[in-house]
């Protein structure tokens, strides 16, 4: 055999080995790209789910609950005379309590994303209900209206919504 033939064959073997090595690296890189794409897609779907369940539904229902509760209290304040005040306040409490139960049921969906987020929001919801009860109890006892607790109620709402948005931010940064 000729020396050039041997060198040619060796270079063909080296070229074939390099081609196989290149193909293996390309396949591995393609797998990593597909894996990263799937992970990114799932993170985007989780974020979209969070936006829909929490920010579009739960926050909206929270605002509706608080606005309706305020309207019920305002209506009771304007229409309640001293004779029917206690009955009006009892009906107001029952109405707020029912709306609260519905909102609490929706808050359970927060557990999907984080138990600590759920506990924190549930605690704030309980504080809001307690503040409404305090308003009703004070009016029942004193027979006149005081608006001392309304700011505390709004502060709890802001605290809860801030926490939900901060969780979304941490959710994005983890991704």
C-alpha positions as CSV (number, residue, x, y, z in Angstrom):
1,X,0.0,0.0,0.0
2,X,1.0,3.4,-0.7
3,X,1.7,5.9,2.1
4,X,-0.7,8.4,0.7
5,X,-3.5,5.8,0.7
6,X,-2.9,5.1,4.4
7,X,-2.8,8.8,5.2
8,X,-6.0,9.3,3.1
9,X,-7.7,6.5,4.9
10,X,-6.7,7.8,8.3
11,X,-7.9,11.3,7.4
12,X,-11.3,9.8,6.3
13,X,-11.6,7.9,9.6
14,X,-10.7,11.1,11.6
15,X,-13.2,13.1,9.4
16,X,-15.9,10.5,10.0
17,X,-15.2,10.5,13.8
18,X,-15.4,14.3,13.8
19,X,-18.7,14.2,11.9
20,X,-20.1,11.7,14.4
21,X,-18.9,13.9,17.3
22,X,-20.4,17.0,15.7
23,X,-23.7,15.2,15.1
24,X,-23.8,14.1,18.8
25,X,-23.2,17.6,20.0
26,X,-25.9,19.0,17.7
27,X,-28.4,16.4,18.9
28,X,-27.5,17.2,22.5
29,X,-27.9,20.9,21.9
30,X,-31.3,20.4,20.1
31,X,-32.5,18.3,23.1
32,X,-31.5,21.1,25.5
33,X,-33.2,23.7,23.3
34,X,-36.4,21.7,23.2
35,X,-36.2,21.1,27.0
36,X,-35.7,24.8,27.7
37,X,-38.5,25.7,25.3
38,X,-40.9,23.3,27.1
39,X,-39.9,24.7,30.5
40,X,-40.3,28.3,29.3
41,X,-43.7,27.4,27.8
42,X,-44.8,25.8,31.0
43,X,-43.7,28.8,33.0
44,X,-45.6,31.1,30.7
45,X,-48.7,28.9,31.1
46,X,-48.3,29.0,34.9
47,X,-48.0,32.8,34.8
48,X,-51.1,33.0,32.5
49,X,-53.0,30.7,34.8
50,X,-52.0,32.9,37.8
51,X,-53.0,36.1,36.0
52,X,-56.4,34.5,35.1
53,X,-57.2,32.9,38.4
54,X,-55.8,35.4,40.8
55,X,-55.4,38.8,39.2
56,X,-58.4,38.7,36.9
57,X,-60.8,36.7,39.0
58,X,-59.9,36.8,42.7
59,X,-58.8,40.4,42.8
60,X,-61.9,41.4,40.9
61,X,-64.2,39.5,43.2
62,X,-62.4,41.0,46.2
63,X,-63.0,44.5,44.9
64,X,-66.7,43.6,44.2
65,X,-67.1,42.1,47.7
66,X,-65.7,45.2,49.4
67,X,-67.6,47.7,47.2
68,X,-70.8,45.8,47.7
69,X,-70.2,45.6,51.5
70,X,-69.5,49.3,51.6
71,X,-72.7,50.0,49.7
72,X,-74.8,47.8,52.0
73,X,-73.4,49.6,55.0
74,X,-74.1,53.0,53.4
75,X,-77.6,51.9,52.5
76,X,-78.1,50.7,56.1
77,X,-76.7,54.0,57.4
78,X,-79.0,56.1,55.4
79,X,-82.2,54.1,55.7
80,X,-82.0,52.7,59.2
81,X,-83.9,54.5,61.9
82,X,-83.4,53.7,65.5
83,X,-86.3,51.3,65.7
84,X,-85.3,49.1,62.8
85,X,-81.5,49.6,63.1
86,X,-80.8,46.4,64.8
87,X,-82.7,44.3,62.3
88,X,-81.1,46.2,59.4
89,X,-77.7,45.6,60.8
90,X,-78.4,41.9,61.3
91,X,-79.5,41.6,57.7
92,X,-76.4,43.6,56.6
93,X,-74.1,41.3,58.6
94,X,-75.8,38.2,57.1
95,X,-75.4,39.6,53.6
96,X,-71.7,40.5,54.1
97,X,-71.1,37.1,55.7
98,X,-72.5,35.3,52.7
99,X,-70.4,37.3,50.2
100,X,-67.4,36.6,52.4
101,X,-68.0,32.9,52.3
102,X,-68.1,33.0,48.5
103,X,-64.9,35.0,48.4
104,X,-63.2,32.7,50.9
105,X,-64.0,29.7,48.7
106,X,-62.3,31.5,45.7
107,X,-59.3,32.2,47.9
108,X,-58.7,28.5,48.2
109,X,-57.5,28.6,44.6
110,X,-54.5,30.5,45.9
111,X,-53.2,27.2,47.4
112,X,-52.5,26.1,43.9
113,X,-49.7,28.6,43.8
114,X,-48.5,28.9,47.4
115,X,-49.8,27.8,50.8
116,X,-48.2,30.9,52.4
117,X,-49.8,33.2,49.9
118,X,-53.2,31.6,50.7
119,X,-52.7,31.8,54.5
120,X,-51.7,35.5,54.2
121,X,-54.6,36.4,52.0
122,X,-57.0,34.4,54.1
123,X,-55.7,36.2,57.2
124,X,-56.3,39.5,55.5
125,X,-59.8,38.4,54.5
126,X,-60.6,37.4,58.1
127,X,-59.4,40.8,59.3
128,X,-61.6,42.6,56.8
129,X,-64.6,40.6,57.9
130,X,-63.7,41.2,61.6
131,X,-63.5,45.0,60.9
132,X,-66.9,44.9,59.2
133,X,-68.3,43.0,62.2
134,X,-66.7,45.6,64.6
135,X,-68.4,48.4,62.7
136,X,-71.8,46.6,62.9
137,X,-71.3,45.7,66.6
138,X,-70.3,49.3,67.5
139,X,-73.4,50.7,65.7
140,X,-75.6,48.1,67.4
141,X,-74.2,49.0,70.8
142,X,-74.0,52.8,70.4
143,X,-77.0,53.3,68.0
144,X,-75.0,55.7,65.8
145,X,-72.4,55.4,63.0
146,X,-68.7,55.9,63.3
147,X,-66.4,55.6,60.3
148,X,-63.2,54.8,62.1
149,X,-62.6,51.3,60.7
150,X,-63.2,52.0,57.0
151,X,-59.6,53.1,56.5
152,X,-58.3,49.9,58.2
153,X,-60.5,47.9,55.8
154,X,-59.0,49.7,52.8
155,X,-55.5,49.2,54.1
156,X,-56.1,45.4,54.4
157,X,-57.4,45.4,50.8
158,X,-54.3,47.2,49.5
159,X,-52.0,44.9,51.6
160,X,-53.6,41.8,50.1
161,X,-53.5,43.1,46.5
162,X,-49.9,44.2,46.9
163,X,-49.0,40.8,48.2
164,X,-50.7,39.1,45.2
165,X,-48.8,41.3,42.8
166,X,-45.5,40.8,44.7
167,X,-46.0,37.1,44.4
168,X,-46.5,37.5,40.7
169,X,-43.2,39.3,40.5
170,X,-41.4,36.6,42.4
171,X,-43.1,34.1,40.2
172,X,-41.7,35.8,37.1
173,X,-38.2,36.1,38.6
174,X,-38.0,32.5,39.5
175,X,-38.8,31.6,35.9
